[in-house]
Amino acid sequence: MKRLTVHLLLLLPLVFLLAQLFIFEVNDPIKYIYTVSGITATVILFFSITISMIKKYINLIKFRKDIGLFGFFYALLHMVNFVIFDAQLDLGFIIEETLDKPFIYLGMLAFFIVLFMALTSTKKLFRKFSKYHRLIYIALILITIHFIMAQKTIDIDLFCYIVIIIVIGYYKLLQIIVRNNNVK
């Protein structure tokens, strides 16, 4: 029952996105899909690394893989929006945009890191590749830079986002330092 609740909560942004696109209609559907899928993927992926920090208040450790895979799902939706709707499967356009706009390059690098993690999240492959799952921190840094560069201006919302990312990063680093000092 708890797993179903977590899945339903993680599907809410998709339901909201589809409702906005097909019922309420938005002015620029491609941009809207970028925004909702990108922000949702980012929030979910950042949340997945905070699960160990909040476990004494709410223990979601057993759902971390599911939460991470939903983060990948929204990142995949973001990438599909670029490849199919924006680039219209034009490989030349995709390569040109990637080389001309560094934020796209950074987003693609982050996507491929998250893709690797999703593909190696089965029990058997995770045992073999679990140490590489620490690449999520690099992916999250790339995602943050991608997001900031895509916005072109820093407004109060973006500034708040940056502050939250710095706070999460600080506490996660602190958690790792404490854990490493207790082990030795």
Rosetta constraint file for C-alpha pairs under 8 A:
AtomPair CA 1 CA 5 HARMONIC 6.28 0.50
AtomPair CA 2 CA 6 HARMONIC 6.23 0.50
AtomPair CA 3 CA 7 HARMONIC 6.18 0.50
AtomPair CA 3 CA 63 HARMONIC 7.17 0.50
AtomPair CA 4 CA 8 HARMONIC 6.08 0.50
AtomPair CA 5 CA 9 HARMONIC 6.14 0.50
AtomPair CA 6 CA 10 HARMONIC 6.19 0.50
AtomPair CA 6 CA 63 HARMONIC 7.86 0.50
AtomPair CA 7 CA 11 HARMONIC 6.18 0.50
AtomPair CA 7 CA 66 HARMONIC 7.87 0.50
AtomPair CA 8 CA 12 HARMONIC 6.45 0.50
AtomPair CA 10 CA 67 HARMONIC 7.63 0.50
AtomPair CA 10 CA 70 HARMONIC 6.84 0.50
AtomPair CA 11 CA 15 HARMONIC 6.44 0.50
AtomPair CA 12 CA 16 HARMONIC 6.08 0.50
AtomPair CA 13 CA 17 HARMONIC 5.99 0.50
AtomPair CA 13 CA 36 HARMONIC 7.48 0.50
AtomPair CA 13 CA 40 HARMONIC 7.02 0.50
AtomPair CA 14 CA 18 HARMONIC 6.10 0.50
AtomPair CA 15 CA 19 HARMONIC 6.05 0.50
AtomPair CA 16 CA 20 HARMONIC 6.15 0.50
AtomPair CA 17 CA 21 HARMONIC 6.19 0.50
AtomPair CA 17 CA 33 HARMONIC 7.25 0.50
AtomPair CA 17 CA 36 HARMONIC 6.88 0.50
AtomPair CA 18 CA 22 HARMONIC 5.92 0.50
AtomPair CA 18 CA 23 HARMONIC 7.77 0.50
AtomPair CA 19 CA 23 HARMONIC 5.14 0.50
AtomPair CA 19 CA 24 HARMONIC 6.55 0.50
AtomPair CA 20 CA 24 HARMONIC 4.87 0.50
AtomPair CA 20 CA 25 HARMONIC 5.59 0.50
AtomPair CA 20 CA 26 HARMONIC 6.48 0.50
AtomPair CA 21 CA 25 HARMONIC 4.80 0.50
AtomPair CA 21 CA 26 HARMONIC 5.93 0.50
AtomPair CA 21 CA 29 HARMONIC 6.65 0.50
AtomPair CA 25 CA 29 HARMONIC 8.00 0.50
AtomPair CA 26 CA 32 HARMONIC 7.36 0.50
AtomPair CA 28 CA 32 HARMONIC 6.12 0.50
AtomPair CA 29 CA 33 HARMONIC 6.06 0.50
AtomPair CA 30 CA 34 HARMONIC 6.25 0.50
AtomPair CA 30 CA 81 HARMONIC 6.84 0.50
AtomPair CA 30 CA 85 HARMONIC 6.76 0.50
AtomPair CA 30 CA 86 HARMONIC 6.78 0.50
AtomPair CA 31 CA 35 HARMONIC 6.18 0.50
AtomPair CA 32 CA 36 HARMONIC 6.16 0.50
AtomPair CA 33 CA 37 HARMONIC 5.73 0.50
AtomPair CA 33 CA 38 HARMONIC 7.92 0.50
AtomPair CA 33 CA 78 HARMONIC 7.02 0.50
AtomPair CA 33 CA 81 HARMONIC 6.91 0.50
AtomPair CA 34 CA 38 HARMONIC 5.63 0.50
AtomPair CA 34 CA 78 HARMONIC 5.63 0.50
AtomPair CA 34 CA 81 HARMONIC 6.86 0.50
AtomPair CA 34 CA 82 HARMONIC 7.89 0.50
AtomPair CA 35 CA 39 HARMONIC 5.95 0.50
AtomPair CA 36 CA 40 HARMONIC 5.89 0.50
AtomPair CA 37 CA 41 HARMONIC 5.95 0.50
AtomPair CA 37 CA 74 HARMONIC 5.20 0.50
AtomPair CA 37 CA 75 HARMONIC 6.54 0.50
AtomPair CA 37 CA 77 HARMONIC 6.28 0.50
AtomPair CA 37 CA 78 HARMONIC 5.27 0.50
AtomPair CA 38 CA 42 HARMONIC 6.10 0.50
AtomPair CA 38 CA 74 HARMONIC 6.95 0.50
AtomPair CA 38 CA 75 HARMONIC 6.37 0.50
AtomPair CA 38 CA 78 HARMONIC 5.84 0.50
AtomPair CA 39 CA 43 HARMONIC 6.05 0.50
AtomPair CA 40 CA 44 HARMONIC 6.06 0.50
AtomPair CA 40 CA 71 HARMONIC 7.33 0.50
AtomPair CA 40 CA 74 HARMONIC 6.51 0.50
AtomPair CA 41 CA 45 HARMONIC 6.00 0.50
AtomPair CA 41 CA 70 HARMONIC 7.67 0.50
AtomPair CA 41 CA 71 HARMONIC 4.57 0.50
AtomPair CA 41 CA 72 HARMONIC 6.70 0.50
AtomPair CA 41 CA 73 HARMONIC 7.56 0.50
AtomPair CA 41 CA 74 HARMONIC 4.86 0.50
AtomPair CA 41 CA 75 HARMONIC 5.25 0.50
AtomPair CA 42 CA 46 HARMONIC 6.06 0.50
AtomPair CA 42 CA 71 HARMONIC 7.14 0.50
AtomPair CA 42 CA 75 HARMONIC 7.98 0.50
AtomPair CA 42 CA 140 HARMONIC 7.63 0.50
AtomPair CA 42 CA 143 HARMONIC 7.13 0.50
AtomPair CA 43 CA 47 HARMONIC 5.96 0.50
AtomPair CA 43 CA 71 HARMONIC 7.93 0.50
AtomPair CA 44 CA 48 HARMONIC 6.11 0.50
AtomPair CA 44 CA 67 HARMONIC 6.78 0.50
AtomPair CA 44 CA 68 HARMONIC 7.01 0.50
AtomPair CA 44 CA 70 HARMONIC 7.34 0.50
AtomPair CA 44 CA 71 HARMONIC 5.09 0.50
AtomPair CA 45 CA 49 HARMONIC 6.84 0.50
AtomPair CA 45 CA 67 HARMONIC 7.66 0.50
AtomPair CA 45 CA 68 HARMONIC 5.97 0.50
AtomPair CA 45 CA 71 HARMONIC 5.23 0.50
AtomPair CA 45 CA 72 HARMONIC 7.84 0.50
AtomPair CA 45 CA 140 HARMONIC 7.57 0.50
AtomPair CA 46 CA 50 HARMONIC 6.66 0.50
AtomPair CA 46 CA 140 HARMONIC 7.17 0.50
AtomPair CA 47 CA 51 HARMONIC 6.44 0.50
AtomPair CA 48 CA 64 HARMONIC 5.94 0.50
AtomPair CA 48 CA 67 HARMONIC 6.21 0.50
AtomPair CA 48 CA 68 HARMONIC 5.87 0.50
AtomPair CA 49 CA 53 HARMONIC 7.93 0.50
AtomPair CA 49 CA 172 HARMONIC 7.90 0.50
AtomPair CA 50 CA 54 HARMONIC 6.48 0.50
AtomPair CA 50 CA 168 HARMONIC 7.31 0.50
AtomPair CA 50 CA 172 HARMONIC 7.31 0.50
AtomPair CA 51 CA 55 HARMONIC 6.09 0.50
AtomPair CA 51 CA 59 HARMONIC 7.44 0.50
AtomPair CA 51 CA 60 HARMONIC 6.22 0.50
AtomPair CA 51 CA 61 HARMONIC 6.29 0.50
AtomPair CA 51 CA 64 HARMONIC 7.08 0.50
AtomPair CA 52 CA 61 HARMONIC 6.70 0.50
AtomPair CA 53 CA 171 HARMONIC 7.95 0.50
AtomPair CA 53 CA 172 HARMONIC 7.25 0.50
AtomPair CA 53 CA 175 HARMONIC 7.42 0.50
AtomPair CA 54 CA 58 HARMONIC 6.04 0.50
AtomPair CA 54 CA 59 HARMONIC 7.06 0.50
AtomPair CA 55 CA 59 HARMONIC 4.20 0.50
AtomPair CA 55 CA 60 HARMONIC 6.60 0.50
AtomPair CA 55 CA 61 HARMONIC 7.11 0.50
AtomPair CA 60 CA 64 HARMONIC 6.45 0.50
AtomPair CA 63 CA 67 HARMONIC 6.09 0.50
AtomPair CA 64 CA 68 HARMONIC 6.03 0.50
AtomPair CA 65 CA 69 HARMONIC 6.11 0.50
AtomPair CA 65 CA 121 HARMONIC 7.27 0.50
AtomPair CA 66 CA 70 HARMONIC 6.25 0.50
AtomPair CA 67 CA 71 HARMONIC 6.31 0.50
AtomPair CA 68 CA 72 HARMONIC 6.31 0.50
AtomPair CA 68 CA 118 HARMONIC 7.81 0.50
AtomPair CA 69 CA 73 HARMONIC 6.12 0.50
AtomPair CA 69 CA 118 HARMONIC 6.17 0.50
AtomPair CA 70 CA 74 HARMONIC 6.37 0.50
AtomPair CA 71 CA 75 HARMONIC 6.27 0.50
AtomPair CA 72 CA 76 HARMONIC 5.97 0.50
AtomPair CA 72 CA 114 HARMONIC 6.28 0.50
AtomPair CA 72 CA 115 HARMONIC 6.90 0.50
AtomPair CA 72 CA 118 HARMONIC 6.82 0.50
AtomPair CA 73 CA 77 HARMONIC 6.22 0.50
AtomPair CA 74 CA 78 HARMONIC 6.17 0.50
AtomPair CA 75 CA 79 HARMONIC 6.23 0.50
AtomPair CA 75 CA 111 HARMONIC 6.74 0.50
AtomPair CA 76 CA 80 HARMONIC 5.97 0.50
AtomPair CA 76 CA 111 HARMONIC 7.70 0.50
AtomPair CA 77 CA 81 HARMONIC 6.06 0.50
AtomPair CA 78 CA 82 HARMONIC 6.57 0.50
AtomPair CA 79 CA 83 HARMONIC 6.20 0.50
AtomPair CA 79 CA 111 HARMONIC 7.85 0.50
AtomPair CA 80 CA 84 HARMONIC 5.63 0.50
AtomPair CA 80 CA 85 HARMONIC 7.44 0.50
AtomPair CA 81 CA 85 HARMONIC 5.14 0.50
AtomPair CA 81 CA 86 HARMONIC 6.32 0.50
AtomPair CA 82 CA 86 HARMONIC 4.83 0.50
AtomPair CA 82 CA 87 HARMONIC 5.90 0.50
AtomPair CA 83 CA 87 HARMONIC 5.03 0.50
AtomPair CA 83 CA 88 HARMONIC 6.12 0.50
AtomPair CA 83 CA 89 HARMONIC 5.46 0.50
AtomPair CA 83 CA 90 HARMONIC 7.71 0.50
AtomPair CA 83 CA 94 HARMONIC 7.09 0.50
AtomPair CA 84 CA 88 HARMONIC 4.52 0.50
AtomPair CA 84 CA 89 HARMONIC 5.18 0.50
AtomPair CA 85 CA 89 HARMONIC 7.88 0.50
AtomPair CA 87 CA 91 HARMONIC 7.78 0.50
AtomPair CA 87 CA 93 HARMONIC 6.21 0.50
AtomPair CA 87 CA 94 HARMONIC 6.17 0.50
AtomPair CA 89 CA 94 HARMONIC 7.90 0.50
AtomPair CA 90 CA 94 HARMONIC 6.30 0.50
AtomPair CA 91 CA 95 HARMONIC 6.17 0.50
AtomPair CA 92 CA 96 HARMONIC 6.05 0.50
AtomPair CA 93 CA 97 HARMONIC 5.93 0.50
AtomPair CA 94 CA 98 HARMONIC 6.03 0.50
AtomPair CA 95 CA 99 HARMONIC 6.15 0.50
AtomPair CA 96 CA 100 HARMONIC 5.96 0.50
AtomPair CA 97 CA 101 HARMONIC 5.77 0.50
AtomPair CA 97 CA 104 HARMONIC 7.24 0.50
AtomPair CA 98 CA 102 HARMONIC 6.59 0.50
AtomPair CA 98 CA 103 HARMONIC 7.94 0.50
AtomPair CA 98 CA 104 HARMONIC 5.24 0.50
AtomPair CA 98 CA 105 HARMONIC 5.10 0.50
AtomPair CA 99 CA 105 HARMONIC 6.87 0.50
AtomPair CA 101 CA 105 HARMONIC 6.89 0.50
AtomPair CA 102 CA 106 HARMONIC 6.23 0.50
AtomPair CA 103 CA 107 HARMONIC 6.10 0.50
AtomPair CA 103 CA 145 HARMONIC 7.26 0.50
AtomPair CA 103 CA 146 HARMONIC 4.64 0.50
AtomPair CA 103 CA 147 HARMONIC 7.64 0.50
AtomPair CA 103 CA 149 HARMONIC 5.79 0.50
AtomPair CA 103 CA 150 HARMONIC 6.31 0.50
AtomPair CA 104 CA 108 HARMONIC 6.11 0.50
AtomPair CA 104 CA 146 HARMONIC 6.91 0.50
AtomPair CA 105 CA 109 HARMONIC 6.25 0.50
AtomPair CA 106 CA 110 HARMONIC 6.23 0.50
AtomPair CA 106 CA 142 HARMONIC 5.68 0.50
AtomPair CA 106 CA 143 HARMONIC 7.14 0.50
AtomPair CA 106 CA 145 HARMONIC 7.56 0.50
AtomPair CA 106 CA 146 HARMONIC 5.83 0.50
AtomPair CA 107 CA 111 HARMONIC 6.04 0.50
AtomPair CA 107 CA 142 HARMONIC 6.59 0.50
AtomPair CA 107 CA 143 HARMONIC 5.92 0.50
AtomPair CA 107 CA 146 HARMONIC 5.55 0.50
AtomPair CA 108 CA 112 HARMONIC 6.17 0.50
AtomPair CA 109 CA 113 HARMONIC 6.39 0.50
AtomPair CA 109 CA 139 HARMONIC 7.49 0.50
AtomPair CA 109 CA 142 HARMONIC 7.54 0.50
AtomPair CA 110 CA 114 HARMONIC 6.28 0.50
AtomPair CA 110 CA 138 HARMONIC 7.64 0.50
AtomPair CA 110 CA 139 HARMONIC 4.46 0.50
AtomPair CA 110 CA 140 HARMONIC 7.24 0.50
AtomPair CA 110 CA 142 HARMONIC 5.80 0.50
AtomPair CA 110 CA 143 HARMONIC 6.15 0.50
AtomPair CA 111 CA 115 HARMONIC 5.96 0.50
AtomPair CA 111 CA 139 HARMONIC 7.53 0.50
AtomPair CA 112 CA 116 HARMONIC 6.08 0.50
AtomPair CA 113 CA 117 HARMONIC 6.35 0.50
AtomPair CA 113 CA 135 HARMONIC 6.89 0.50
AtomPair CA 113 CA 136 HARMONIC 7.18 0.50
AtomPair CA 113 CA 139 HARMONIC 6.27 0.50
AtomPair CA 114 CA 118 HARMONIC 6.14 0.50
AtomPair CA 114 CA 136 HARMONIC 6.95 0.50
AtomPair CA 114 CA 139 HARMONIC 7.03 0.50
AtomPair CA 115 CA 119 HARMONIC 6.13 0.50
AtomPair CA 116 CA 120 HARMONIC 6.16 0.50
AtomPair CA 117 CA 121 HARMONIC 6.04 0.50
AtomPair CA 117 CA 132 HARMONIC 7.90 0.50
AtomPair CA 117 CA 133 HARMONIC 6.03 0.50
AtomPair CA 120 CA 125 HARMONIC 4.96 0.50
AtomPair CA 120 CA 126 HARMONIC 5.37 0.50
AtomPair CA 120 CA 129 HARMONIC 6.69 0.50
AtomPair CA 121 CA 125 HARMONIC 6.34 0.50
AtomPair CA 121 CA 126 HARMONIC 5.10 0.50
AtomPair CA 122 CA 126 HARMONIC 5.64 0.50
AtomPair CA 123 CA 127 HARMONIC 6.30 0.50
AtomPair CA 124 CA 128 HARMONIC 6.82 0.50
AtomPair CA 125 CA 129 HARMONIC 6.03 0.50
AtomPair CA 125 CA 130 HARMONIC 7.90 0.50
AtomPair CA 126 CA 130 HARMONIC 4.91 0.50
AtomPair CA 129 CA 133 HARMONIC 6.98 0.50
AtomPair CA 130 CA 134 HARMONIC 7.72 0.50
AtomPair CA 134 CA 138 HARMONIC 7.92 0.50
AtomPair CA 135 CA 139 HARMONIC 6.25 0.50
AtomPair CA 136 CA 140 HARMONIC 6.00 0.50
AtomPair CA 137 CA 141 HARMONIC 6.29 0.50
AtomPair CA 138 CA 142 HARMONIC 6.20 0.50
AtomPair CA 139 CA 143 HARMONIC 5.99 0.50
AtomPair CA 140 CA 144 HARMONIC 6.06 0.50
AtomPair CA 141 CA 145 HARMONIC 6.30 0.50
AtomPair CA 142 CA 146 HARMONIC 5.94 0.50
AtomPair CA 143 CA 147 HARMONIC 6.00 0.50
AtomPair CA 144 CA 148 HARMONIC 6.17 0.50
AtomPair CA 145 CA 149 HARMONIC 6.01 0.50
AtomPair CA 146 CA 150 HARMONIC 6.03 0.50
AtomPair CA 147 CA 151 HARMONIC 6.39 0.50
AtomPair CA 148 CA 152 HARMONIC 6.84 0.50
AtomPair CA 148 CA 153 HARMONIC 7.81 0.50
AtomPair CA 148 CA 154 HARMONIC 7.52 0.50
AtomPair CA 148 CA 158 HARMONIC 7.37 0.50
AtomPair CA 154 CA 158 HARMONIC 5.64 0.50
AtomPair CA 154 CA 159 HARMONIC 6.32 0.50
AtomPair CA 155 CA 159 HARMONIC 6.11 0.50
AtomPair CA 156 CA 160 HARMONIC 6.10 0.50
AtomPair CA 157 CA 161 HARMONIC 6.22 0.50
AtomPair CA 158 CA 162 HARMONIC 6.19 0.50
AtomPair CA 159 CA 163 HARMONIC 6.27 0.50
AtomPair CA 160 CA 164 HARMONIC 6.18 0.50
AtomPair CA 161 CA 165 HARMONIC 6.20 0.50
AtomPair CA 162 CA 166 HARMONIC 6.19 0.50
AtomPair CA 163 CA 167 HARMONIC 6.18 0.50
AtomPair CA 164 CA 168 HARMONIC 6.13 0.50
AtomPair CA 165 CA 169 HARMONIC 6.00 0.50
AtomPair CA 166 CA 170 HARMONIC 6.00 0.50
AtomPair CA 167 CA 171 HARMONIC 6.23 0.50
AtomPair CA 168 CA 172 HARMONIC 5.96 0.50
AtomPair CA 169 CA 173 HARMONIC 5.99 0.50
AtomPair CA 170 CA 174 HARMONIC 6.10 0.50
AtomPair CA 171 CA 175 HARMONIC 6.02 0.50
AtomPair CA 172 CA 176 HARMONIC 6.26 0.50
AtomPair CA 173 CA 177 HARMONIC 6.19 0.50
AtomPair CA 174 CA 178 HARMONIC 6.16 0.50
AtomPair CA 175 CA 179 HARMONIC 6.08 0.50
AtomPair CA 176 CA 180 HARMONIC 6.07 0.50
AtomPair CA 177 CA 181 HARMONIC 6.14 0.50
AtomPair CA 178 CA 182 HARMONIC 6.16 0.50
AtomPair CA 179 CA 183 HARMONIC 6.28 0.50
AtomPair CA 180 CA 184 HARMONIC 6.58 0.50
